[in-house]
Amino acid sequence: MRLRVEFTTEPFDLDEAPAHAVAAREVVEAAELDAVDVGPFGNTAEGGAEAVLSAVDALLRGSLAAGATRISLQVNVIGEGEK
């Protein structure tokens, strides 16, 4: 099964990436995921179910420890050919 996760961390800071956003970005970039897109207002990553679920666990823990006060995420099951 393939999954796609979309997530944001708050509070926002438009001048500099907050520590919680950096922590989340580092987690998804280091994970064994097939695709990662990091942006200023939202992030997506996709891959096999185990890799995505492990990354979600690590990004929640890491972002909260780094000061996130809110993390919004959505996880979708995607088809093999869907991008």
SEBA-823338 format. One record per residue (C-alpha): residue in one letter; chain; x, y, z. Coordinates in nm, 3 decimals, m for minus. Last residue first. Example, Ala and Ser with C-alpha at 12.3 -4.5 7.8 and 13.67 -1.06 7.14 Angstrom:
<kollums>
<kollum><residu>s</residu><chaine>A</chaine><x>1.367</x><y>m0.106</y><z>0.714</z></kollum>
<kollum><residu>a</residu><chaine>A</chaine><x>1.230</x><y>m0.450</y><z>0.780</z></kollum>
</kollums>
This chain:
<kollums>
<kollum><residu>k</residu><chaine>A</chaine><x>0.117</x><y>1.106</y><z>m0.827</z></kollum>
<kollum><residu>e</residu><chaine>A</chaine><x>m0.118</x><y>0.812</y><z>m0.890</z></kollum>
<kollum><residu>g</residu><chaine>A</chaine><x>0.018</x><y>0.501</y><z>m1.063</z></kollum>
<kollum><residu>e</residu><chaine>A</chaine><x>0.038</x><y>0.277</y><z>m0.755</z></kollum>
<kollum><residu>g</residu><chaine>A</chaine><x>m0.287</x><y>0.410</y><z>m0.615</z></kollum>
<kollum><residu>i</residu><chaine>A</chaine><x>m0.293</x><y>0.640</y><z>m0.316</z></kollum>
<kollum><residu>v</residu><chaine>A</chaine><x>m0.406</x><y>0.589</y><z>0.041</z></kollum>
<kollum><residu>n</residu><chaine>A</chaine><x>m0.432</x><y>0.931</y><z>0.198</z></kollum>
<kollum><residu>v</residu><chaine>A</chaine><x>m0.288</x><y>1.077</y><z>0.519</z></kollum>
<kollum><residu>q</residu><chaine>A</chaine><x>m0.375</x><y>1.427</y><z>0.632</z></kollum>
<kollum><residu>l</residu><chaine>A</chaine><x>m0.180</x><y>1.634</y><z>0.874</z></kollum>
<kollum><residu>s</residu><chaine>A</chaine><x>m0.209</x><y>1.943</y><z>1.086</z></kollum>
<kollum><residu>i</residu><chaine>A</chaine><x>0.051</x><y>2.001</y><z>1.354</z></kollum>
<kollum><residu>r</residu><chaine>A</chaine><x>m0.013</x><y>2.261</y><z>1.622</z></kollum>
<kollum><residu>t</residu><chaine>A</chaine><x>0.199</x><y>2.414</y><z>1.898</z></kollum>
<kollum><residu>a</residu><chaine>A</chaine><x>0.530</x><y>2.312</y><z>1.744</z></kollum>
<kollum><residu>g</residu><chaine>A</chaine><x>0.821</x><y>2.379</y><z>1.979</z></kollum>
<kollum><residu>a</residu><chaine>A</chaine><x>1.109</x><y>2.151</y><z>1.880</z></kollum>
<kollum><residu>a</residu><chaine>A</chaine><x>0.981</x><y>1.858</y><z>2.090</z></kollum>
<kollum><residu>l</residu><chaine>A</chaine><x>0.647</x><y>1.886</y><z>1.912</z></kollum>
<kollum><residu>s</residu><chaine>A</chaine><x>0.818</x><y>1.883</y><z>1.573</z></kollum>
<kollum><residu>g</residu><chaine>A</chaine><x>1.036</x><y>1.583</y><z>1.659</z></kollum>
<kollum><residu>r</residu><chaine>A</chaine><x>0.755</x><y>1.369</y><z>1.799</z></kollum>
<kollum><residu>l</residu><chaine>A</chaine><x>0.513</x><y>1.445</y><z>1.518</z></kollum>
<kollum><residu>l</residu><chaine>A</chaine><x>0.787</x><y>1.415</y><z>1.255</z></kollum>
<kollum><residu>a</residu><chaine>A</chaine><x>0.903</x><y>1.080</y><z>1.393</z></kollum>
<kollum><residu>d</residu><chaine>A</chaine><x>0.557</x><y>0.926</y><z>1.402</z></kollum>
<kollum><residu>v</residu><chaine>A</chaine><x>0.475</x><y>1.058</y><z>1.056</z></kollum>
<kollum><residu>a</residu><chaine>A</chaine><x>0.806</x><y>0.923</y><z>0.920</z></kollum>
<kollum><residu>s</residu><chaine>A</chaine><x>0.732</x><y>0.577</y><z>1.059</z></kollum>
<kollum><residu>l</residu><chaine>A</chaine><x>0.384</x><y>0.586</y><z>0.905</z></kollum>
<kollum><residu>v</residu><chaine>A</chaine><x>0.524</x><y>0.696</y><z>0.569</z></kollum>
<kollum><residu>a</residu><chaine>A</chaine><x>0.795</x><y>0.428</y><z>0.562</z></kollum>
<kollum><residu>e</residu><chaine>A</chaine><x>0.555</x><y>0.153</y><z>0.671</z></kollum>
<kollum><residu>a</residu><chaine>A</chaine><x>0.288</x><y>0.253</y><z>0.418</z></kollum>
<kollum><residu>g</residu><chaine>A</chaine><x>0.521</x><y>0.271</y><z>0.119</z></kollum>
<kollum><residu>g</residu><chaine>A</chaine><x>0.594</x><y>0.614</y><z>m0.018</z></kollum>
<kollum><residu>e</residu><chaine>A</chaine><x>0.472</x><y>0.967</y><z>m0.020</z></kollum>
<kollum><residu>a</residu><chaine>A</chaine><x>0.564</x><y>1.305</y><z>0.115</z></kollum>
<kollum><residu>t</residu><chaine>A</chaine><x>0.388</x><y>1.638</y><z>0.113</z></kollum>
<kollum><residu>n</residu><chaine>A</chaine><x>0.460</x><y>1.969</y><z>0.278</z></kollum>
<kollum><residu>g</residu><chaine>A</chaine><x>0.261</x><y>2.283</y><z>0.332</z></kollum>
<kollum><residu>f</residu><chaine>A</chaine><x>0.287</x><y>2.658</y><z>0.373</z></kollum>
<kollum><residu>p</residu><chaine>A</chaine><x>0.656</x><y>2.733</y><z>0.306</z></kollum>
<kollum><residu>g</residu><chaine>A</chaine><x>0.713</x><y>2.426</y><z>0.089</z></kollum>
<kollum><residu>v</residu><chaine>A</chaine><x>0.866</x><y>2.081</y><z>0.118</z></kollum>
<kollum><residu>d</residu><chaine>A</chaine><x>0.791</x><y>1.823</y><z>m0.150</z></kollum>
<kollum><residu>v</residu><chaine>A</chaine><x>0.907</x><y>1.469</y><z>m0.076</z></kollum>
<kollum><residu>a</residu><chaine>A</chaine><x>0.871</x><y>1.169</y><z>m0.307</z></kollum>
<kollum><residu>d</residu><chaine>A</chaine><x>0.969</x><y>0.804</y><z>m0.279</z></kollum>
<kollum><residu>l</residu><chaine>A</chaine><x>1.021</x><y>0.794</y><z>0.097</z></kollum>
<kollum><residu>e</residu><chaine>A</chaine><x>1.300</x><y>0.624</y><z>0.292</z></kollum>
<kollum><residu>a</residu><chaine>A</chaine><x>1.311</x><y>0.891</y><z>0.559</z></kollum>
<kollum><residu>a</residu><chaine>A</chaine><x>1.594</x><y>1.147</y><z>0.582</z></kollum>
<kollum><residu>e</residu><chaine>A</chaine><x>1.409</x><y>1.419</y><z>0.391</z></kollum>
<kollum><residu>v</residu><chaine>A</chaine><x>1.091</x><y>1.351</y><z>0.584</z></kollum>
<kollum><residu>v</residu><chaine>A</chaine><x>1.262</x><y>1.382</y><z>0.922</z></kollum>
<kollum><residu>e</residu><chaine>A</chaine><x>1.475</x><y>1.683</y><z>0.830</z></kollum>
<kollum><residu>r</residu><chaine>A</chaine><x>1.168</x><y>1.872</y><z>0.709</z></kollum>
<kollum><residu>a</residu><chaine>A</chaine><x>0.982</x><y>1.804</y><z>1.033</z></kollum>
<kollum><residu>a</residu><chaine>A</chaine><x>1.275</x><y>1.924</y><z>1.245</z></kollum>
<kollum><residu>v</residu><chaine>A</chaine><x>1.315</x><y>2.237</y><z>1.028</z></kollum>
<kollum><residu>a</residu><chaine>A</chaine><x>0.947</x><y>2.317</y><z>1.072</z></kollum>
<kollum><residu>h</residu><chaine>A</chaine><x>0.974</x><y>2.272</y><z>1.450</z></kollum>
<kollum><residu>a</residu><chaine>A</chaine><x>1.285</x><y>2.494</y><z>1.463</z></kollum>
<kollum><residu>p</residu><chaine>A</chaine><x>1.105</x><y>2.780</y><z>1.291</z></kollum>
<kollum><residu>a</residu><chaine>A</chaine><x>1.189</x><y>2.864</y><z>0.928</z></kollum>
<kollum><residu>e</residu><chaine>A</chaine><x>1.275</x><y>3.233</y><z>0.914</z></kollum>
<kollum><residu>d</residu><chaine>A</chaine><x>1.093</x><y>3.549</y><z>0.806</z></kollum>
<kollum><residu>l</residu><chaine>A</chaine><x>0.749</x><y>3.400</y><z>0.739</z></kollum>
<kollum><residu>d</residu><chaine>A</chaine><x>0.717</x><y>3.247</y><z>1.084</z></kollum>
<kollum><residu>f</residu><chaine>A</chaine><x>0.424</x><y>3.013</y><z>1.127</z></kollum>
<kollum><residu>p</residu><chaine>A</chaine><x>0.326</x><y>2.862</y><z>1.461</z></kollum>
<kollum><residu>e</residu><chaine>A</chaine><x>0.266</x><y>2.593</y><z>1.350</z></kollum>
<kollum><residu>t</residu><chaine>A</chaine><x>0.346</x><y>2.277</y><z>1.156</z></kollum>
<kollum><residu>t</residu><chaine>A</chaine><x>0.196</x><y>2.173</y><z>0.825</z></kollum>
<kollum><residu>f</residu><chaine>A</chaine><x>0.132</x><y>1.829</y><z>0.681</z></kollum>
<kollum><residu>e</residu><chaine>A</chaine><x>0.035</x><y>1.628</y><z>0.374</z></kollum>
<kollum><residu>v</residu><chaine>A</chaine><x>0.096</x><y>1.254</y><z>0.388</z></kollum>
<kollum><residu>r</residu><chaine>A</chaine><x>0.066</x><y>1.028</y><z>0.085</z></kollum>
<kollum><residu>l</residu><chaine>A</chaine><x>0.039</x><y>0.653</y><z>0.127</z></kollum>
<kollum><residu>r</residu><chaine>A</chaine><x>0.120</x><y>0.350</y><z>m0.085</z></kollum>
<kollum><residu>m</residu><chaine>A</chaine><x>0.000</x><y>0.000</y><z>0.000</z></kollum>
</kollums>
